[in-house]
Amino acid sequence: MNKNKFKSIMSLHGDTQRTTAEAIGISEQTMSEKINGVSEFKTSEIRTLIKRWDLTAYEVCDTFFGGDDDEG
């Protein structure tokens, strides 16, 4: 996951880790773990964020499946 891209999209849509966590039904701690790569987002969580943020297929792939920030 590209956590910088995720945080950028989250911020652009006026969300915080707290509001995003609430939207997908998880705790802030779990959200932090997902952002930092300790655990992964479930398909249902990604689907909710796609709708919430009106993400394109490119944004989804680049953010959730694009690899770590420092990989290029």
N, CA, C and O atoms as a DFTB+ gen file, in Angstrom:
288 C
 N C O
     1  1       0.836      -1.187       0.000
     2  2       0.000       0.000       0.000
     3  2       0.878       1.247       0.000
     4  3       1.939       1.285       0.622
     5  1       0.416       2.239      -0.698
     6  2       1.108       3.524      -0.737
     7  2       0.468       4.428       0.314
     8  3      -0.550       5.072       0.059
     9  1       1.082       4.467       1.501
    10  2       0.441       5.185       2.603
    11  2       0.410       6.694       2.395
    12  3      -0.520       7.351       2.862
    13  1       1.388       7.256       1.716
    14  2       1.340       8.700       1.445
    15  2       0.182       9.033       0.514
    16  3      -0.509      10.033       0.712
    17  1      -0.031       8.209      -0.490
    18  2      -1.146       8.412      -1.414
    19  2      -2.475       8.266      -0.658
    20  3      -3.394       9.062      -0.849
    21  1      -2.566       7.242       0.202
    22  2      -3.784       7.032       0.989
    23  2      -4.076       8.248       1.850
    24  3      -5.201       8.747       1.859
    25  1      -3.076       8.726       2.571
    26  2      -3.266       9.883       3.454
    27  2      -3.652      11.129       2.657
    28  3      -4.462      11.938       3.110
    29  1      -3.067      11.275       1.469
    30  2      -3.381      12.418       0.620
    31  2      -4.836      12.382       0.167
    32  3      -5.537      13.391       0.245
    33  1      -5.292      11.227      -0.303
    34  2      -6.682      11.091      -0.746
    35  2      -7.626      11.311       0.432
    36  3      -8.645      11.989       0.303
    37  1      -7.285      10.739       1.565
    38  2      -8.108      10.893       2.761
    39  2      -8.252      12.385       3.098
    40  3      -9.356      12.868       3.349
    41  1      -7.152      13.088       3.100
    42  2      -7.163      14.513       3.428
    43  2      -7.929      15.337       2.388
    44  3      -8.681      16.245       2.741
    45  1      -7.737      15.018       1.116
    46  2      -8.435      15.740       0.051
    47  2      -9.954      15.644       0.183
    48  3     -10.684      16.533      -0.256
    49  1     -10.415      14.561       0.788
    50  2     -11.843      14.367       0.967
    51  2     -12.325      14.799       2.356
    52  3     -13.455      14.509       2.749
    53  1     -11.453      15.495       3.092
    54  2     -11.836      16.049       4.380
    55  2     -11.953      15.023       5.494
    56  3     -12.575      15.282       6.524
    57  1     -11.351      13.856       5.284
    58  2     -11.408      12.812       6.295
    59  2     -10.135      12.787       7.133
    60  3      -9.081      13.266       6.715
    61  1     -10.262      12.224       8.310
    62  2      -9.140      11.959       9.195
    63  2      -9.070      10.452       9.386
    64  3      -9.931       9.725       8.891
    65  1      -8.066       9.980      10.090
    66  2      -8.008       8.550      10.382
    67  2      -9.249       8.134      11.160
    68  3      -9.781       7.043      10.949
    69  1      -9.708       8.992      12.053
    70  2     -10.890       8.683      12.862
    71  2     -12.144       8.562      11.987
    72  3     -12.873       7.575      12.089
    73  1     -12.400       9.556      11.131
    74  2     -13.618       9.505      10.320
    75  2     -13.568       8.378       9.296
    76  3     -14.592       7.773       8.979
    77  1     -12.386       8.102       8.786
    78  2     -12.242       6.994       7.834
    79  2     -12.469       5.661       8.535
    80  3     -13.147       4.782       8.004
    81  1     -11.902       5.516       9.723
    82  2     -12.100       4.291      10.498
    83  2     -13.583       4.087      10.795
    84  3     -14.099       2.978      10.653
    85  1     -14.265       5.147      11.205
    86  2     -15.699       5.056      11.495
    87  2     -16.482       4.644      10.252
    88  3     -17.423       3.855      10.336
    89  1     -16.086       5.186       9.096
    90  2     -16.800       4.897       7.851
    91  2     -16.716       3.424       7.464
    92  3     -17.648       2.878       6.873
    93  1     -15.597       2.785       7.798
    94  2     -15.454       1.369       7.425
    95  2     -15.650       0.430       8.610
    96  3     -15.475      -0.782       8.488
    97  1     -16.017       1.002       9.760
    98  2     -16.395       0.185      10.904
    99  2     -15.262      -0.469      11.670
   100  3     -15.387      -1.595      12.151
   101  1     -14.144       0.257      11.778
   102  2     -13.005      -0.261      12.541
   103  2     -12.534       0.795      13.537
   104  3     -12.950       1.951      13.475
   105  1     -11.665       0.386      14.450
   106  2     -11.115       1.329      15.426
   107  2     -10.003       2.172      14.795
   108  3      -9.462       1.828      13.744
   109  1      -9.681       3.272      15.455
   110  2      -8.561       4.105      14.984
   111  2      -7.249       3.326      15.032
   112  3      -6.401       3.481      14.153
   113  1      -7.083       2.494      16.052
   114  2      -5.873       1.685      16.170
   115  2      -5.747       0.742      14.984
   116  3      -4.669       0.607      14.406
   117  1      -6.843       0.091      14.619
   118  2      -6.828      -0.823      13.475
   119  2      -6.550      -0.051      12.190
   120  3      -5.828      -0.537      11.320
   121  1      -7.115       1.144      12.065
   122  2      -6.858       1.982      10.892
   123  2      -5.376       2.305      10.797
   124  3      -4.788       2.221       9.719
   125  1      -4.778       2.668      11.905
   126  2      -3.350       2.967      11.928
   127  2      -2.536       1.750      11.489
   128  3      -1.577       1.883      10.729
   129  1      -2.913       0.584      11.961
   130  2      -2.213      -0.646      11.577
   131  2      -2.328      -0.905      10.076
   132  3      -1.367      -1.345       9.444
   133  1      -3.485      -0.635       9.516
   134  2      -3.684      -0.846       8.077
   135  2      -2.850       0.150       7.275
   136  3      -2.214      -0.225       6.289
   137  1      -2.849       1.396       7.685
   138  2      -2.082       2.423       6.984
   139  2      -0.588       2.114       7.047
   140  3       0.137       2.352       6.081
   141  1      -0.133       1.590       8.165
   142  2       1.291       1.313       8.350
   143  2       1.710      -0.092       7.919
   144  3       2.850      -0.498       8.144
   145  1       0.793      -0.828       7.302
   146  2       1.139      -2.119       6.732
   147  2       1.207      -3.274       7.713
   148  3       1.678      -4.354       7.357
   149  1       0.750      -3.073       8.935
   150  2       0.743      -4.150       9.924
   151  2      -0.353      -5.151       9.577
   152  3      -0.181      -6.357       9.757
   153  1      -1.478      -4.646       9.078
   154  2      -2.560      -5.500       8.592
   155  2      -3.058      -4.915       7.274
   156  3      -2.694      -3.798       6.907
   157  1      -3.888      -5.672       6.565
   158  2      -4.344      -5.247       5.241
   159  2      -5.818      -4.865       5.261
   160  3      -6.593      -5.335       6.094
   161  1      -6.182      -4.002       4.321
   162  2      -7.582      -3.641       4.149
   163  2      -8.337      -4.831       3.565
   164  3      -7.833      -5.536       2.691
   165  1      -9.560      -5.040       4.067
   166  2     -10.446      -6.061       3.503
   167  2     -11.073      -5.497       2.228
   168  3     -11.170      -4.283       2.052
   169  1     -11.492      -6.390       1.355
   170  2     -12.152      -5.978       0.121
   171  2     -13.356      -5.091       0.415
   172  3     -13.565      -4.083      -0.261
   173  1     -14.140      -5.455       1.407
   174  2     -15.335      -4.668       1.749
   175  2     -14.964      -3.259       2.217
   176  3     -15.694      -2.305       1.946
   177  1     -13.847      -3.125       2.909
   178  2     -13.392      -1.808       3.374
   179  2     -12.950      -0.950       2.188
   180  3     -13.272       0.236       2.112
   181  1     -12.219      -1.557       1.278
   182  2     -11.782      -0.830       0.081
   183  2     -13.000      -0.412      -0.728
   184  3     -13.059       0.714      -1.222
   185  1     -13.960      -1.294      -0.866
   186  2     -15.183      -0.990      -1.615
   187  2     -15.905       0.213      -1.003
   188  3     -16.394       1.081      -1.725
   189  1     -15.968       0.257       0.323
   190  2     -16.609       1.388       1.002
   191  2     -15.872       2.686       0.709
   192  3     -16.498       3.719       0.472
   193  1     -14.542       2.638       0.724
   194  2     -13.753       3.844       0.462
   195  2     -13.844       4.273      -1.002
   196  3     -13.804       5.467      -1.300
   197  1     -13.964       3.319      -1.906
   198  2     -14.147       3.649      -3.324
   199  2     -15.411       4.497      -3.480
   200  3     -15.404       5.514      -4.174
   201  1     -16.477       4.076      -2.839
   202  2     -17.741       4.819      -2.927
   203  2     -17.657       6.147      -2.193
   204  3     -18.118       7.170      -2.700
   205  1     -17.072       6.136      -1.003
   206  2     -16.986       7.344      -0.178
   207  2     -16.179       8.436      -0.868
   208  3     -16.555       9.608      -0.855
   209  1     -15.068       8.034      -1.470
   210  2     -14.157       9.003      -2.081
   211  2     -14.268       9.061      -3.603
   212  3     -13.526       9.809      -4.240
   213  1     -15.170       8.295      -4.195
   214  2     -15.366       8.266      -5.646
   215  2     -14.039       8.013      -6.380
   216  3     -13.657       8.757      -7.283
   217  1     -13.360       6.953      -5.969
   218  2     -12.044       6.643      -6.518
   219  2     -12.132       5.993      -7.894
   220  3     -13.039       5.209      -8.170
   221  1     -11.179       6.331      -8.747
   222  2     -11.075       5.679     -10.048
   223  2     -10.347       4.347      -9.878
   224  3      -9.725       4.098      -8.846
   225  1     -10.429       3.505     -10.889
   226  2      -9.725       2.222     -10.853
   227  2      -8.223       2.459     -10.696
   228  3      -7.551       1.729      -9.968
   229  1      -7.703       3.470     -11.372
   230  2      -6.278       3.782     -11.255
   231  2      -5.916       4.156      -9.824
   232  3      -4.918       3.675      -9.286
   233  1      -6.724       5.012      -9.208
   234  2      -6.443       5.439      -7.831
   235  2      -6.472       4.255      -6.871
   236  3      -5.641       4.161      -5.968
   237  1      -7.423       3.358      -7.070
   238  2      -7.513       2.181      -6.216
   239  2      -6.256       1.324      -6.348
   240  3      -5.644       0.944      -5.350
   241  1      -5.884       1.028      -7.578
   242  2      -4.693       0.196      -7.804
   243  2      -3.432       0.872      -7.293
   244  3      -2.604       0.240      -6.637
   245  1      -3.286       2.154      -7.594
   246  2      -2.088       2.888      -7.196
   247  2      -1.985       3.039      -5.681
   248  3      -0.884       3.020      -5.131
   249  1      -3.104       3.187      -5.014
   250  2      -3.108       3.407      -3.572
   251  2      -3.011       2.105      -2.786
   252  3      -2.162       1.970      -1.904
   253  1      -3.868       1.160      -3.100
   254  2      -3.955      -0.056      -2.293
   255  2      -3.037      -1.183      -2.771
   256  3      -2.670      -2.059      -1.989
   257  1      -2.667      -1.161      -4.053
   258  2      -1.886      -2.271      -4.596
   259  2      -0.598      -1.813      -5.249
   260  3       0.081      -2.608      -5.898
   261  1      -0.246      -0.530      -5.087
   262  2       0.903       0.046      -5.782
   263  2       2.228      -0.175      -5.083
   264  3       3.264       0.240      -5.602
   265  1       2.232      -0.801      -3.945
   266  2       3.481      -1.022      -3.241
   267  2       3.803       0.100      -2.284
   268  3       3.056       1.070      -2.163
   269  1       4.929      -0.045      -1.603
   270  2       5.365       0.938      -0.615
   271  2       5.753       2.238      -1.288
   272  3       6.114       2.264      -2.464
   273  1       5.672       3.324      -0.518
   274  2       6.001       4.649      -1.013
   275  2       7.412       4.742      -1.574
   276  3       7.644       5.455      -2.550
   277  1       8.335       4.045      -0.983
   278  2       9.742       4.200      -1.372
   279  2      10.159       3.236      -2.478
   280  3      11.350       3.120      -2.769
   281  1       9.208       2.543      -3.100
   282  2       9.548       1.639      -4.184
   283  2       9.485       2.305      -5.553
   284  3       9.707       1.653      -6.573
   285  1       9.190       3.571      -5.578
   286  2       9.215       4.239      -6.848
   287  2       7.908       4.671      -7.308
   288  3       7.795       5.257      -8.385
